[in-house]
């Protein structure tokens, strides 16, 4: 149930989790699997933005990159994960941050990353959808569906 869909057109490839990964029937039973299915596309997004800013790509494949991403997505102690879960339950982002009682740097990082990407002409579809959910009230399920059904683009390359 955790298959990824890969589509190639010429030299453009993308891989987002399949619709089957995030169906409502499996969402509760396989939440760890659902989260892990998004690790690779999110990692590529982070690396793409970092590369555009002059970062060493190896940083994103080591403990500081993939290690931090895995911890954020899987640890029950992750503040950013808690905010995301509360927003998915219907809390607005301000209330979700207040509920954690701690700084949640991912919220402001989303704004910053999207701003930098827009200034530099970098497409970050996952970041755009996260921003829409956090700051525009988009239903997370709609954002996920839009990501999974979008046409392949060059931004899938790092």
C-alpha positions as CSV (number, residue, x, y, z in Angstrom):
1,X,0.0,0.0,0.0
2,X,3.0,2.4,0.1
3,X,3.8,2.4,-3.6
4,X,5.1,5.5,-5.3
5,X,4.0,6.6,-8.7
6,X,6.8,7.5,-11.1
7,X,6.1,9.2,-14.4
8,X,8.6,10.0,-17.1
9,X,8.3,12.4,-20.0
10,X,11.5,12.9,-21.8
11,X,14.1,13.8,-19.1
12,X,11.4,14.9,-16.6
13,X,10.6,12.5,-13.8
14,X,8.5,12.8,-10.7
15,X,7.6,10.4,-7.9
16,X,4.8,11.3,-5.5
17,X,3.1,8.8,-3.3
18,X,0.2,7.1,-5.1
19,X,-3.4,7.9,-4.2
20,X,-3.7,4.5,-2.6
21,X,-1.1,5.5,-0.1
22,X,-3.3,8.2,1.4
23,X,-6.8,6.8,1.2
24,X,-9.0,7.4,4.2
25,X,-9.2,3.6,4.8
26,X,-5.4,3.3,5.3
27,X,-4.7,6.7,6.7
28,X,-5.1,5.8,10.3
29,X,-3.6,2.3,10.2
30,X,-0.6,3.2,8.1
31,X,0.1,6.8,9.1
32,X,3.9,6.0,9.5
33,X,3.8,4.6,6.0
34,X,2.0,7.6,4.6
35,X,4.5,9.9,6.1
36,X,7.5,7.9,4.9
37,X,6.1,7.9,1.3
38,X,6.6,11.6,1.3
39,X,10.2,11.7,2.6
40,X,11.9,11.4,-0.8
41,X,9.9,14.1,-2.6
42,X,10.3,16.4,0.4
43,X,14.0,15.7,0.6
44,X,14.3,16.6,-3.1
45,X,12.4,19.8,-2.5
46,X,14.8,20.8,0.3
47,X,17.9,19.9,-1.7
48,X,16.6,21.9,-4.7
49,X,16.1,25.0,-2.7
50,X,19.4,24.6,-0.9
51,X,21.3,24.0,-4.1
52,X,19.9,27.2,-5.5
53,X,21.2,29.0,-2.5
54,X,24.7,27.5,-2.9
55,X,24.5,24.8,-0.3
56,X,26.4,21.5,-0.7
57,X,24.0,18.8,-1.8
58,X,25.7,16.3,0.5
59,X,24.3,18.2,3.5
60,X,20.8,17.1,2.5
61,X,21.7,13.4,2.3
62,X,23.4,13.3,5.7
63,X,22.2,13.6,9.3
64,X,21.5,17.3,9.0
65,X,19.3,16.7,6.0
66,X,17.5,13.3,5.9
67,X,18.1,12.7,9.6
68,X,16.3,15.8,10.6
69,X,13.6,15.2,8.0
70,X,12.9,11.7,9.3
71,X,12.9,12.8,12.9
72,X,10.5,15.7,12.1
73,X,8.1,13.3,10.2
74,X,8.2,10.4,12.6
75,X,8.9,11.5,16.1
76,X,6.0,12.0,18.5
77,X,8.2,14.7,20.1
78,X,8.4,16.8,16.9
79,X,6.8,20.2,17.4
80,X,6.4,20.8,13.7
81,X,4.8,17.4,13.2
82,X,2.4,18.2,16.1
83,X,1.5,21.5,14.4
84,X,0.8,19.7,11.1
85,X,-1.4,17.1,12.8
86,X,-3.4,19.8,14.6
87,X,-3.9,21.7,11.4
88,X,-5.0,18.5,9.7
89,X,-7.6,18.1,12.5
90,X,-9.0,21.6,11.7
91,X,-7.0,23.9,14.0
92,X,-5.9,27.2,12.4
93,X,-2.1,27.5,12.4
94,X,-1.9,30.1,15.2
95,X,-4.0,27.9,17.5
96,X,-1.9,24.8,16.6
97,X,1.3,26.6,17.4
98,X,-0.1,27.8,20.8
99,X,-1.2,24.3,21.6
100,X,2.4,23.1,21.3
101,X,3.6,25.6,23.8
102,X,7.0,25.8,22.0
103,X,8.6,27.5,18.9
104,X,7.6,25.7,15.7
105,X,10.2,27.0,13.2
106,X,8.6,25.1,10.3
107,X,5.7,27.5,10.1
108,X,7.9,30.6,9.4
109,X,10.4,28.5,7.4
110,X,7.5,27.7,5.0
111,X,6.9,31.4,4.4
112,X,10.6,32.1,4.0
113,X,11.3,29.1,1.7
114,X,8.3,30.0,-0.5
115,X,9.4,33.7,-0.7
116,X,12.9,32.8,-1.7
117,X,11.7,30.3,-4.2
118,X,9.4,32.9,-5.8
119,X,12.2,35.5,-5.9
120,X,14.5,33.0,-7.7
121,X,11.9,31.4,-10.0
122,X,12.1,28.0,-8.3
123,X,9.0,25.8,-8.3
124,X,8.4,24.2,-4.9
125,X,5.0,22.5,-5.3
126,X,5.0,20.8,-1.9
127,X,6.0,24.0,-0.1
128,X,3.3,25.9,-2.1
129,X,0.7,23.4,-0.9
130,X,1.9,23.4,2.7
131,X,1.7,27.2,2.6
132,X,-1.8,27.1,1.2
133,X,-2.9,24.7,4.0
134,X,-1.2,26.7,6.8
135,X,-2.0,30.3,5.7
136,X,-4.9,30.1,3.3
137,X,-7.1,27.4,5.0
138,X,-6.8,24.9,2.2
139,X,-8.0,21.4,3.1
140,X,-4.8,19.2,3.4
141,X,-6.5,16.4,1.4
142,X,-7.1,18.8,-1.5
143,X,-3.4,19.8,-1.4
144,X,-2.3,16.2,-1.4
145,X,-4.6,15.3,-4.3
146,X,-3.3,18.3,-6.3
147,X,0.2,17.2,-5.8
148,X,-0.5,13.6,-6.8
149,X,-2.3,14.5,-9.9
150,X,-0.2,17.4,-11.2
151,X,1.7,17.1,-14.5
152,X,5.4,16.1,-14.3
153,X,7.7,19.0,-14.2
154,X,11.4,19.6,-14.3
155,X,11.4,20.6,-10.6
156,X,11.5,16.9,-9.6
157,X,15.3,17.0,-10.4
158,X,17.6,18.4,-7.8
